[in-house]
Amino acid sequence: MPVVRDLRVLLRLRDFRHLLTVRLLSQAADGVYQVALAAYVVFSPEKETSPAAIASAMAVLLLPYSLLGPFTGVLLDRWRRRQVLLHGNLVRSVLAVGTAVLILAAVPDWLFYASALSVTAVNRFVLSGLSASLPHVVDSRERLVMANSVSPTAGTLAATAGGGIAFAVRLAAPKGSASDALVVLVGALLYLCAGLSALRMPPGLLGPDTNGSPATLRTAIGVTVRGLTAGLRHLAHRRPAAHALAAMTLMRFCYGALTVTLLMLCRYAWTDTDSAGLALLGLAVGVSGAGFFAAALITPWAVGRFGQLGWMVVCAGAAAVLEPALGLPFEPTPMLIAAFILGLITQGAKISTDTVVQASVDDAFRGRVFSLYDVLFNVAFVGAAAVAALMLPHDGRSVPLVVTVAVLYAVTAAALAARDRVSRETSTPESEPEPTDDPRRFT
């Protein structure tokens, strides 16, 4: 099979394996840390969780560092990305230890959120750096689709596995804040391993491909507005990438609204105890992870069959039909099936979006564009949580929310289908960038 052959070739590439190792360890640590935060905020017996409380926590953790997105891109296009992966993970390891100490000290919520924000803020540099680095470790554009299937999806599976480890540690540990602190320390250890793994790659391997020396932080901040404008202007000339990003943002919004719904159902509707609710949430996360894995296997074939945007149309259209059919009963079994399907659909669309952006955007702008991509992701997720807080009752059962999400999926599918039809009629390959002048003239 071509997929198996390409996968074997990718895994034989030493630099690809090394970058993949950093991603796996880093995102496994993310999974551990995120579950620790969710367990502490949502499933602590002393906390009375509501959709509004979840939305507030997401806003505190996501919105502030979303503002770092443009700064992240400017720095990623000037700093050596291997060094970002090294130092970013080492810093996160130290900060995560600090979070564990704060949990044990039972400090006010604002101080806990400030510590968690510090860890997740550095995460923006690491994830954007991993995505921008991927074209430097594959040997041809033809294999970039497969690389995008293997690498981000493997990272998502690693995050899922990390979440599973966190669930197991927390359920096995004694009750109370000590179990949450122990889970955070496991994440800190994985961050440390991820940072040390980056040392296996040469400092200049991952780019960026620029002629000048890396800018200082002061200089980078000074050119942020100009760099952001340049990134947006560059993206305006890459319409396939812009359309894919817009569609993925809407799908991320839908996924965020359903995530809050699932949290509330696990917390109040389906179980009588906090530990049972946390275990059920862990099962849902694992099932969704299986969907991510299925997307890695299916997407390369599906892209060959339908094209990049065509596969996104199939994903959004399937979600529009299956999400209300499985979600409206508000029962555990249909929702677990929905978790698998939406995991497959969301990850399949993301693989296509990543590939379109990487193939359409010049390397000198990839850091900025992926940072903008990241900002859109976070703002969409927080916006979804805010909408869910307005629409969800205390037990998470909301027919209007489920129907609204289905309509958004349908609108996304229709818009992408129209764009894909125009692209095919004009015979413009989706992955080919439109000609422009030297991109560095914008910086």
C-alpha positions in Angstrom: 0.0 0.0 0.0 1.3 3.5 -0.8 0.4 4.8 2.7 2.4 2.0 4.4 5.3 2.6 2.0 5.4 6.3 2.6 5.1 5.8 6.3 8.1 3.5 6.3 10.1 6.0 4.3 9.2 8.8 6.7 10.2 6.8 9.8 13.6 6.0 8.1 14.4 9.8 8.0 16.5 10.4 11.1 15.6 14.0 11.5 11.9 13.3 11.1 12.2 10.7 13.9 14.0 13.1 16.2 11.4 15.8 15.6 8.6 13.3 16.1 10.1 12.2 19.4 10.1 15.8 20.7 6.5 16.2 19.6 5.4 12.9 21.3 7.0 13.7 24.6 6.0 17.3 24.6 2.3 16.6 23.7 2.2 13.7 26.2 3.2 16.2 28.8 0.5 18.6 27.6 -2.1 15.8 28.0 -1.0 15.1 31.5 -1.0 18.8 32.4 -4.3 19.6 30.8 -6.1 16.7 32.6 -4.5 17.8 35.9 -6.0 21.3 35.3 -9.4 19.9 34.3 -9.5 17.6 37.3 -8.6 20.4 39.6 -11.0 22.9 38.2 -14.0 20.7 37.2 -13.9 17.6 39.3 -12.6 18.7 42.7 -15.3 17.8 45.2 -15.0 21.2 46.9 -15.8 23.1 43.7 -19.3 23.6 42.4 -18.7 23.7 38.6 -21.0 25.4 36.1 -20.7 26.1 32.4 -19.9 29.7 33.2 -17.1 28.5 35.5 -15.6 26.4 32.8 -15.9 29.2 30.3 -14.2 31.6 32.7 -11.3 29.1 33.3 -10.9 28.7 29.5 -10.9 32.4 29.0 -8.2 32.9 31.7 -6.0 30.2 30.4 -6.4 30.7 26.6 -7.3 34.3 25.8 -4.4 36.1 27.4 -1.7 34.1 25.7 -3.6 34.2 22.5 -2.4 37.8 22.4 1.1 36.3 22.2 0.4 34.7 18.9 1.7 37.5 16.7 4.8 37.9 18.9 5.3 34.1 18.7 5.4 34.2 15.0 7.8 37.1 14.7 10.2 35.4 17.1 9.8 32.0 15.4 10.8 33.5 12.1 14.0 34.8 13.7 15.0 32.3 16.4 16.4 28.9 15.6 13.4 26.6 16.1 15.4 23.8 17.6 16.4 26.1 20.4 12.7 27.0 20.9 11.9 23.4 21.3 14.8 22.9 23.7 14.4 25.9 26.0 10.6 26.0 25.8 10.2 22.5 27.2 12.8 23.0 29.9 11.1 26.2 31.0 7.7 24.5 31.1 9.2 21.7 33.2 10.3 24.2 35.9 7.0 26.2 35.7 4.9 22.9 36.0 6.8 22.1 39.3 5.7 25.6 40.5 2.1 24.8 39.6 2.3 21.6 41.7 3.6 23.6 44.7 0.7 26.1 44.4 -1.9 23.3 44.3 -0.5 21.8 47.5 -0.4 25.3 49.1 -4.1 25.8 48.3 -3.5 29.3 47.0 -6.2 31.6 45.7 -7.6 30.7 42.2 -6.1 33.7 40.5 -2.5 32.7 41.5 -3.1 29.1 40.3 -4.4 30.4 37.0 -1.4 32.7 36.6 0.9 29.7 37.0 -1.0 27.6 34.6 -1.1 30.5 32.1 2.7 30.6 32.2 3.0 27.0 31.2 0.4 27.2 28.4 1.9 30.5 27.1 5.2 28.8 26.4 3.3 26.0 24.8 2.4 28.4 21.9 6.0 28.7 21.0 6.6 24.9 21.1 3.6 23.8 19.1 4.0 26.5 16.4 7.7 25.7 16.2 6.9 22.0 15.7 4.5 22.8 12.8 6.8 25.3 11.1 9.7 22.9 11.4 8.1 19.9 9.8 9.0 20.7 6.1 12.7 20.8 7.1 12.7 17.1 8.0 10.9 15.5 5.1 12.6 14.9 1.7 9.8 15.9 -0.7 6.6 17.9 -0.9 4.8 14.8 -2.1 5.3 13.2 1.3 4.2 16.3 3.2 0.6 15.0 3.4 1.8 11.8 5.0 4.1 13.7 7.4 1.2 15.9 8.5 -0.9 12.7 9.0 1.8 11.0 11.1 3.3 13.9 13.1 0.4 16.0 14.4 -1.9 13.0 14.8 0.8 11.1 16.6 1.2 14.1 18.9 -2.6 14.2 19.5 -2.5 10.5 20.4 0.5 11.1 22.7 -1.6 13.8 24.4 -4.4 11.3 24.7 -2.0 8.8 26.2 -0.7 11.4 28.5 -4.3 12.2 29.6 -4.8 8.5 30.2 -1.7 8.4 32.4 -3.0 11.4 34.3 -6.4 9.8 34.9 -4.8 6.6 36.1 -2.4 8.4 38.5 -5.2 10.6 39.9 -7.6 7.8 40.4 -4.9 5.6 42.1 -3.5 8.3 44.3 -5.0 9.3 47.6 -7.9 11.8 47.5 -7.3 15.5 47.7 -5.0 18.1 46.2 -2.0 15.8 46.6 -3.2 13.6 43.6 -3.5 16.7 41.4 -0.1 17.9 42.4 1.4 14.4 41.6 -0.2 14.4 38.1 1.4 17.9 37.4 4.8 16.6 38.5 4.5 13.7 36.0 3.9 16.3 33.3 6.9 18.3 34.5 9.1 15.1 34.0 7.8 14.6 30.5 8.5 18.2 29.6 12.1 17.7 30.8 12.5 14.6 28.6 11.1 16.5 25.6 13.6 19.3 26.0 16.5 17.0 26.3 15.4 15.1 23.2 15.7 18.2 21.1 19.5 18.1 21.7 19.6 15.2 19.2 19.1 17.7 16.4 21.6 20.2 15.1 20.8 23.8 16.2 20.3 25.1 12.6 18.4 22.1 11.2 14.8 23.4 11.6 15.3 26.9 10.2 14.1 29.5 9.6 15.6 30.0 6.2 16.7 33.6 6.6 19.9 35.4 5.9 20.0 37.8 8.8 21.0 37.0 12.4 18.2 36.4 15.0 16.6 39.5 16.3 16.7 40.5 20.0 13.4 40.4 21.9 13.3 44.2 21.9 13.7 44.3 18.2 11.2 41.6 17.6 8.6 43.4 19.7 9.2 46.6 17.8 8.5 44.9 14.5 5.5 42.9 15.7 2.8 45.0 14.1 4.7 45.2 10.8 5.4 41.5 10.9 1.8 40.6 11.6 0.6 42.9 8.8 3.1 41.1 6.5 1.8 37.7 7.6 -1.8 38.7 6.9 -0.8 40.2 3.6 1.1 37.1 2.6 -1.9 34.9 3.6 -4.2 37.1 1.5 -2.3 35.9 -1.5 -2.7 32.3 -0.4 -6.4 31.9 -0.7 -6.5 28.1 -0.3 -4.8 28.5 3.1 -7.0 31.3 4.1 -10.2 29.4 3.3 -8.9 26.3 5.0 -8.1 28.3 8.2 -11.5 29.9 8.2 -13.3 26.5 7.9 -11.0 24.9 10.6 -11.8 27.8 13.0 -15.6 27.1 12.6 -15.0 23.4 13.2 -12.9 24.2 16.2 -15.7 26.3 17.6 -18.1 23.4 17.2 -15.7 21.1 18.9 -15.3 23.5 21.8 -19.0 23.8 22.4 -19.4 20.0 22.4 -16.4 19.6 24.8 -18.1 21.8 27.4 -21.3 19.9 26.9 -19.5 16.6 27.5 -17.8 18.0 30.6 -21.1 18.9 32.2 -22.8 15.7 31.2 -19.9 13.7 32.8 -19.9 15.9 35.9 -23.7 16.0 36.7 -25.9 14.0 34.3 -24.4 10.6 34.0 -22.6 9.8 37.3 -23.2 10.3 41.0 -19.6 10.8 42.1 -16.7 12.9 41.0 -14.4 10.0 40.5 -16.9 8.2 38.3 -17.4 11.3 36.2 -13.7 11.7 35.8 -13.4 8.1 34.7 -16.1 8.5 32.2 -14.5 11.6 30.8 -11.3 9.7 30.5 -13.0 7.0 28.5 -14.5 9.7 26.2 -11.0 11.2 25.7 -9.6 7.7 24.9 -12.4 7.0 22.3 -11.8 10.4 20.7 -8.1 9.6 20.5 -8.9 6.4 18.6 -10.8 8.7 16.2 -7.6 10.8 15.8 -5.6 7.6 15.0 -8.2 6.5 12.4 -7.9 10.0 10.8 -4.2 9.4 10.4 -4.8 6.2 8.5 -7.7 7.5 6.4 -6.7 11.0 5.5 -3.9 10.3 3.0 -6.2 8.1 1.0 -9.2 10.5 1.4 -7.1 13.5 0.2 -6.0 11.5 -2.9 -9.7 10.7 -3.5 -11.4 14.0 -2.7 -8.5 16.6 -2.6 -7.6 18.7 0.4 -10.7 20.9 0.5 -12.9 18.1 -0.7 -11.9 15.9 2.2 -12.7 18.8 4.6 -16.1 19.1 2.9 -16.7 15.4 3.6 -15.7 15.8 7.3 -17.9 18.9 7.9 -20.8 17.4 6.1 -20.6 14.1 8.0 -20.5 16.0 11.3 -23.6 18.0 10.3 -25.5 14.8 9.9 -24.1 12.6 12.6 -23.6 15.1 15.5 -27.3 15.7 16.1 -28.3 12.1 15.5 -25.9 10.9 18.2 -25.9 13.9 20.5 -29.6 14.6 21.0 -30.4 11.5 23.0 -27.8 12.8 25.6 -26.9 9.2 26.6 -23.4 7.9 27.2 -23.2 5.3 24.5 -24.2 7.5 21.5 -22.0 10.3 22.9 -19.0 8.0 23.0 -19.7 7.0 19.4 -19.9 10.7 18.6 -16.6 11.3 20.4 -14.9 8.8 18.1 -16.5 10.2 14.9 -15.8 13.8 15.8 -12.2 12.9 16.7 -11.8 11.4 13.3 -13.5 14.3 11.5 -11.7 17.1 13.4 -8.3 15.6 13.1 -8.9 14.7 9.4 -9.8 18.3 8.7 -6.8 19.6 10.7 -4.4 17.4 8.8 -5.7 18.9 5.5 -5.5 22.4 6.9 -2.0 22.0 8.1 -0.9 20.6 4.7 -2.6 23.4 2.8 -1.0 26.1 5.0 2.5 24.5 4.9 2.4 24.0 1.1 1.0 27.5 0.3 2.9 29.7 2.7 6.6 30.6 2.2 9.0 29.4 4.9 9.9 32.9 6.0 6.2 33.4 6.9 5.3 30.0 8.3 6.0 31.0 11.9 3.7 34.0 11.7 0.9 32.2 9.9 0.9 29.2 12.2 0.9 31.6 15.2 -2.2 33.3 13.7 -3.6 29.8 13.1 -3.1 29.1 16.8 -4.8 32.3 17.9 -7.8 31.5 15.8 -8.0 28.0 17.4 -7.9 29.4 20.9 -10.3 32.3 20.4 -12.8 29.9 18.7 -12.5 27.5 21.6 -13.1 30.2 24.2 -15.9 31.7 22.2 -17.5 28.3 22.1 -17.2 27.9 25.8 -18.9 31.4 26.3 -21.8 30.4 24.0 -22.1 27.1 25.8 -22.2 28.9 29.1 -25.2 30.9 27.9 -27.1 27.9 26.4 -26.3 25.0 28.6 -28.4 24.1 31.7 -26.6 22.8 34.7 -26.7 19.1 33.6 -25.4 19.9 30.1 -28.6 18.8 28.2 -29.3 21.5 25.5 -31.1 20.7 22.3 -30.6 24.2 20.9 -26.8 24.0 21.3 -26.6 20.6 19.6 -28.7 21.9 16.7 -26.7 25.1 16.4 -23.5 23.1 16.1 -25.0 20.9 13.4 -26.0 24.1 11.4 -22.5 25.5 11.7 -21.0 22.2 10.4 -23.4 22.3 7.5 -22.6 26.0 6.7 -18.9 25.1 6.8 -19.4 22.1 4.4 -21.4 24.3 1.9 -18.8 27.1 1.9 -15.9 24.7 1.4 -17.8 22.8 -1.4 -18.3 26.1 -3.2 -14.6 27.0 -2.9 -13.5 23.5 -4.0 -15.8 23.7 -7.0 -14.3 27.0 -8.1 -10.8 25.7 -7.6 -11.5 22.6 -9.8 -13.2 24.7 -12.5 -10.2 27.0 -12.7 -7.8 24.0 -12.6 -5.7 25.7 -9.8 -4.0 23.1 -7.6 -4.9 23.7 -4.0 -1.4 23.2 -2.7 0.4 25.5 -5.2 1.1 29.0 -3.9 0.2 32.0 -6.0 3.1 33.9 -7.4 4.2 37.0 -5.4 7.2 39.1 -5.0 10.0 38.4 -2.6 8.1 37.8 0.7 10.8 39.5 2.7 9.9 42.9 1.2 7.0 43.0 3.7 9.2 42.7 6.7 
